[in-house]
Amino acid sequence: MQFQNNGAPSRQHYGGGVSCNGATMTFSPFYMGNHTVPYDDVMSQRSYTIAENWGGQVNFMFPLDVSGLRQCRRIAKRQEEKLRLDYELVRVLKCAELQRKGFMITEKSRVYSMCNDVVPIVEYQANKKAAVKQYLKTECTPKKGRKLPWKEQEYECPKQSTKK
């Protein structure tokens, strides 16, 4: 619930022209007062009158069409996912552009980790191939039998649990 003091329905804005109505509680305080000094026919003061009214009004508003609200929130969620994807793609493009030009972000920078996961495909494939080769060498045993020259060596590896 959102507190507002102007009586307008609550709207959550998600960018891209997407905004959804939500439940709203409004509180409107008021004061009406009058301080008067009445005069008689000869303009002499006879009394002093004070009239004061204080109060407040509380309103609760909520959308009656819940299905429309749900649909709006689904659209907003997709909009947020799109914005997140756009951010990540621009980040990767700019990091790759820096790397192509021979630059990098220094380790002492607060944004150093921003480009750590952006690596050239050739480097990724070489690292993966080296890791697989190391795993086969340390964890697996070559299969016995005749190896054909045009085929790669086959290995027997221990079963790994898929549970996390």
Phi, psi and omega in degrees: 000146183240138179265126175227156181245012184245358177082358181279150177293150180284136176228127175262124182260131184244008181084162178065027179077012180259119174215138186240140174285146176225178178291147183221139170244131178239146175231125181240101177282155176215157176217129173232121183222155180212121175246117183233151175238096181286147177241150177271194185296332182260014177065036174254141183285128180249330183204176177227127184244132176239126175231116182230136175231125178241150176178187179203159178232132179246130178236141172242125178234138176213147182294136179275334180268085184293326181296322177295321178295318179297317179297317178300318180290328175294317178297318179298321179296317177296321178298317178296318178297320178296315179297321178295317178297315178302317179300312183295319180295317178295320178300312181295317179299316181291322177295317179296322178297317176300315181296319179299325181276000176088019180249163174209167177269131184295150182297335181279351181284148178291343180252020181304318184287352184299327183250007183297331183267008179257109180229149176297148181301319181300317179294317179299314181295320179295317179295320180294316179298319179293321180293319178295317179299317179296318179297314180298322182291320187266330187252342188241165177239140180296142177289142180280156180124178183279128178261126178282143185300329183270358178251151177280156178299136176263148184233155171249122184243152177294148178292138177250139178289138178265357179283144179240000000 
